[in-house]
Each structure stands twice: as C-alpha cells, then as structure tokens.
Amino acid sequence: WIKDRKLRTIFKDVLDVPLMVTEKFERKTIKGQIGKLPNGELQIQLARNLTDDSFARSVSEELLHALRIRKGRADYAAEQLLEYSKRPTEQSAKKGVESLLGRDLYEELLKR
C-alpha cells in the first residue's frame, strides 16, 4: 500500500506490518496507533475517517513507531502514564517523519 520508492526504502523492514482501518478509537482524537496482535506481531490501526494527507502522515508515523519497536529503540510502556502530547516517542515520531522523508517529500505528503 506504499508506492513511493523513498518511503518503501526507508520503511522496508516494516512493510509487512498489517494495516487495519477501524471505525473509531476510544479517544476521538486518535488518528492511528501501533499495537500487537494476539500472536505478538505488530499491527497498525488507522481511523477510517482520515483525509488523504492525514492518512499519509499517520501511516508514516506509525511505520516509524513499528521500525523503532522492531529495532528495540523504543520503550512505549514506560510512557503510558504521560499525557499523549507529552510522550517523547510521539513527539519524535512527528519530527522523525519530517526528518526521514525530507521537507519536500513531507510537504508533498501533506498535499496528497
């Protein structure tokens, strides 16, 4: 579901992570999240009502989370007590997507 060559290269280690589009989350402000299936495999969930640009940004951020988890570079459990907007992994994912993709591609994603 990712056609862009640069994105496929950056996220090649997590392109096998399944994507599920869901009707709604418990909190209405959530656009996407990474979780684990009963078998321990990662899964990305995205809200059904996202605009194209919101979908592109959200899937990129969740893929970055998946990449960090697979490489052992994130401790999400330790952050669960923090308010969502104050979680370092969430802030760095937003910045990381822009940094990884470069400003031009990130801006292009916002337009799609």
C-alpha positions as CSV (number, residue, x, y, z in Angstrom):
1,W,0.0,0.0,0.0
2,I,3.0,2.2,-0.1
3,K,4.1,3.1,-3.7
4,D,6.6,5.8,-3.1
5,R,10.1,4.4,-3.7
6,K,11.7,6.6,-1.0
7,L,9.1,5.5,1.6
8,R,9.5,1.9,0.6
9,T,13.2,2.1,1.1
10,I,13.0,3.9,4.5
11,F,10.4,1.5,5.9
12,K,11.5,-1.7,4.1
13,D,11.8,-3.5,7.4
14,V,8.2,-2.9,8.4
15,L,6.3,-3.1,5.2
16,D,5.0,-6.5,6.3
17,V,3.1,-4.9,9.3
18,P,-0.6,-5.3,8.6
19,L,-2.7,-2.2,8.4
20,M,-6.3,-2.2,9.7
21,V,-8.7,0.6,9.2
22,T,-11.1,0.9,12.1
23,E,-14.4,2.8,12.6
24,K,-13.3,4.6,15.7
25,F,-11.0,4.6,18.7
26,E,-11.9,5.0,22.3
27,R,-10.5,8.6,22.2
28,K,-11.8,10.6,19.2
29,T,-8.5,12.5,18.8
30,I,-6.5,9.3,17.9
31,K,-5.8,9.0,14.2
32,G,-3.7,5.9,14.4
33,Q,-1.9,3.6,16.7
34,I,0.5,0.7,16.7
35,G,-0.4,-2.4,18.6
36,K,0.3,-6.1,18.8
37,L,-1.9,-9.0,17.5
38,P,-2.5,-12.0,19.8
39,N,0.4,-13.8,18.2
40,G,2.7,-10.9,19.2
41,E,3.1,-9.4,15.6
42,L,2.7,-5.7,15.2
43,Q,-0.4,-4.1,13.6
44,I,-1.1,-0.6,12.6
45,Q,-4.6,0.7,13.1
46,L,-5.8,3.9,11.4
47,A,-9.2,5.7,11.8
48,R,-11.5,5.3,8.8
49,N,-12.4,9.0,8.6
50,L,-8.9,10.4,7.8
51,T,-8.3,12.8,5.0
52,D,-5.7,11.7,2.4
53,D,-3.0,13.9,3.9
54,S,-3.8,12.9,7.5
55,F,-3.7,9.2,6.4
56,A,-0.3,9.7,4.8
57,R,1.2,11.4,7.8
58,S,-0.4,8.9,10.3
59,V,0.7,5.8,8.4
60,S,4.2,7.2,8.2
61,E,4.3,8.0,11.9
62,E,3.0,4.5,12.8
63,L,5.5,2.9,10.4
64,L,8.3,4.8,12.2
65,H,6.9,3.5,15.6
66,A,7.0,0.0,14.1
67,L,10.5,0.4,12.9
68,R,11.7,1.6,16.3
69,I,9.9,-1.3,18.1
70,R,11.5,-3.9,15.7
71,K,14.9,-2.4,16.2
72,G,14.4,-2.2,20.0
73,R,14.7,1.6,20.1
74,A,11.5,2.5,21.9
75,D,10.0,1.9,25.4
76,Y,6.4,2.7,24.9
77,A,5.3,1.0,28.1
78,A,7.2,3.5,30.2
79,E,5.4,6.4,28.6
80,Q,1.8,5.2,29.1
81,L,1.4,7.3,32.3
82,L,2.3,10.5,30.4
83,E,-0.3,12.7,28.6
84,Y,-0.2,11.7,24.9
85,S,1.1,15.1,23.7
86,K,4.0,14.9,26.2
87,R,5.2,11.4,25.2
88,P,8.7,11.7,23.8
89,T,8.2,8.9,21.3
90,E,5.1,10.7,19.8
91,Q,6.9,14.0,19.5
92,S,9.9,12.4,18.0
93,A,7.8,10.4,15.5
94,K,6.3,13.6,14.2
95,K,9.7,15.2,13.8
96,G,11.2,11.9,12.6
97,V,8.8,11.5,9.7
98,E,9.6,15.0,8.5
99,S,13.4,14.4,9.0
100,L,13.5,11.0,7.4
101,L,11.4,12.0,4.4
102,G,13.0,15.4,4.0
103,R,11.0,18.5,4.0
104,D,10.0,18.4,0.3
105,L,8.5,14.8,0.5
106,Y,6.9,15.5,3.8
107,E,5.2,18.6,2.3
108,E,4.2,16.6,-0.7
109,L,2.5,14.0,1.6
110,L,0.6,16.9,3.2
111,K,-0.8,17.8,-0.2
112,R,-1.8,14.3,-1.3
